[in-house]
């Protein structure tokens, strides 16, 4: 299980993702993009995630960084094949 999956499971244990996003003062689509590794987050949002989930900022940051690396590699493969999907 990846770090983002651990984070997503922890959020799901706490209730709905919509409610969790509201507690973070972000939209649910923004939270979804964070959890999929397509978008990062500010330190302020990261600290709120820590306070709500009990995970450390290092755990969360490492999870997102790993997902962002995988996402960047996938984008590079798409670009090598003739461009990113739209």
DRENDRENDREN-229995 format. One record per residue (C-alpha): residue number from 1; residue in one letter; x negated, z, y. Coordinates in steps of 0.05 Angstrom, whole numbers, padded with zeros to 5 digits. Layout:
residues N
<site num="NUM" residuo="a" px="X" pz="Z" py="Y"/>
...
//
This chain:
residues 86
<site num="1" residuo="x" px="00000" pz="00000" py="00000"/>
<site num="2" residuo="x" px="-00028" pz="-00020" py="00068"/>
<site num="3" residuo="x" px="-00033" pz="00026" py="00127"/>
<site num="4" residuo="x" px="00024" pz="-00011" py="00162"/>
<site num="5" residuo="x" px="00068" pz="-00002" py="00100"/>
<site num="6" residuo="x" px="00053" pz="00073" py="00102"/>
<site num="7" residuo="x" px="00073" pz="00074" py="00175"/>
<site num="8" residuo="x" px="00136" pz="00033" py="00163"/>
<site num="9" residuo="x" px="00156" pz="00079" py="00105"/>
<site num="10" residuo="x" px="00145" pz="00140" py="00148"/>
<site num="11" residuo="x" px="00188" pz="00111" py="00203"/>
<site num="12" residuo="x" px="00243" pz="00093" py="00152"/>
<site num="13" residuo="x" px="00241" pz="00165" py="00127"/>
<site num="14" residuo="x" px="00255" pz="00190" py="00197"/>
<site num="15" residuo="x" px="00317" pz="00146" py="00207"/>
<site num="16" residuo="x" px="00331" pz="00076" py="00233"/>
<site num="17" residuo="x" px="00278" pz="00033" py="00264"/>
<site num="18" residuo="x" px="00325" pz="00021" py="00323"/>
<site num="19" residuo="x" px="00327" pz="00096" py="00337"/>
<site num="20" residuo="x" px="00252" pz="00102" py="00328"/>
<site num="21" residuo="x" px="00240" pz="00045" py="00376"/>
<site num="22" residuo="x" px="00285" pz="00079" py="00427"/>
<site num="23" residuo="x" px="00244" pz="00143" py="00420"/>
<site num="24" residuo="x" px="00182" pz="00102" py="00435"/>
<site num="25" residuo="x" px="00216" pz="00068" py="00495"/>
<site num="26" residuo="x" px="00204" pz="-00001" py="00465"/>
<site num="27" residuo="x" px="00252" pz="-00052" py="00435"/>
<site num="28" residuo="x" px="00264" pz="-00057" py="00361"/>
<site num="29" residuo="x" px="00235" pz="-00128" py="00359"/>
<site num="30" residuo="x" px="00171" pz="-00101" py="00392"/>
<site num="31" residuo="x" px="00168" pz="-00046" py="00339"/>
<site num="32" residuo="x" px="00178" pz="-00099" py="00285"/>
<site num="33" residuo="x" px="00121" pz="-00140" py="00313"/>
<site num="34" residuo="x" px="00076" pz="-00078" py="00313"/>
<site num="35" residuo="x" px="00093" pz="-00063" py="00241"/>
<site num="36" residuo="x" px="00081" pz="-00135" py="00220"/>
<site num="37" residuo="x" px="00013" pz="-00135" py="00255"/>
<site num="38" residuo="x" px="00033" pz="-00190" py="00304"/>
<site num="39" residuo="x" px="00028" pz="-00145" py="00364"/>
<site num="40" residuo="x" px="-00013" pz="-00085" py="00385"/>
<site num="41" residuo="x" px="00010" pz="-00024" py="00424"/>
<site num="42" residuo="x" px="-00013" pz="00018" py="00482"/>
<site num="43" residuo="x" px="-00046" pz="00086" py="00475"/>
<site num="44" residuo="x" px="00017" pz="00116" py="00504"/>
<site num="45" residuo="x" px="00060" pz="00085" py="00449"/>
<site num="46" residuo="x" px="00007" pz="00102" py="00397"/>
<site num="47" residuo="x" px="00009" pz="00175" py="00417"/>
<site num="48" residuo="x" px="00085" pz="00176" py="00413"/>
<site num="49" residuo="x" px="00081" pz="00146" py="00343"/>
<site num="50" residuo="x" px="00032" pz="00201" py="00324"/>
<site num="51" residuo="x" px="00077" pz="00256" py="00351"/>
<site num="52" residuo="x" px="00138" pz="00228" py="00315"/>
<site num="53" residuo="x" px="00106" pz="00212" py="00248"/>
<site num="54" residuo="x" px="00051" pz="00263" py="00241"/>
<site num="55" residuo="x" px="-00001" pz="00208" py="00229"/>
<site num="56" residuo="x" px="-00066" pz="00208" py="00269"/>
<site num="57" residuo="x" px="-00080" pz="00156" py="00322"/>
<site num="58" residuo="x" px="-00140" pz="00134" py="00281"/>
<site num="59" residuo="x" px="-00095" pz="00120" py="00221"/>
<site num="60" residuo="x" px="-00046" pz="00080" py="00262"/>
<site num="61" residuo="x" px="-00099" pz="00042" py="00300"/>
<site num="62" residuo="x" px="-00136" pz="00024" py="00236"/>
<site num="63" residuo="x" px="-00072" pz="00000" py="00204"/>
<site num="64" residuo="x" px="-00055" pz="-00046" py="00262"/>
<site num="65" residuo="x" px="-00126" pz="-00071" py="00270"/>
<site num="66" residuo="x" px="-00128" pz="-00090" py="00196"/>
<site num="67" residuo="x" px="-00061" pz="-00126" py="00202"/>
<site num="68" residuo="x" px="-00083" pz="-00162" py="00266"/>
<site num="69" residuo="x" px="-00146" pz="-00187" py="00230"/>
<site num="70" residuo="x" px="-00103" pz="-00214" py="00173"/>
<site num="71" residuo="x" px="-00056" pz="-00246" py="00223"/>
<site num="72" residuo="x" px="-00113" pz="-00279" py="00261"/>
<site num="73" residuo="x" px="-00142" pz="-00307" py="00197"/>
<site num="74" residuo="x" px="-00074" pz="-00337" py="00179"/>
<site num="75" residuo="x" px="-00068" pz="-00368" py="00249"/>
<site num="76" residuo="x" px="-00137" pz="-00397" py="00241"/>
<site num="77" residuo="x" px="-00117" pz="-00429" py="00175"/>
<site num="78" residuo="x" px="-00055" pz="-00459" py="00207"/>
<site num="79" residuo="x" px="-00096" pz="-00486" py="00265"/>
<site num="80" residuo="x" px="-00146" pz="-00517" py="00216"/>
<site num="81" residuo="x" px="-00089" pz="-00553" py="00182"/>
<site num="82" residuo="x" px="-00066" pz="-00587" py="00246"/>
<site num="83" residuo="x" px="-00039" pz="-00534" py="00291"/>
<site num="84" residuo="x" px="00002" pz="-00470" py="00292"/>
<site num="85" residuo="x" px="00074" pz="-00471" py="00272"/>
<site num="86" residuo="x" px="00126" pz="-00469" py="00326"/>
//
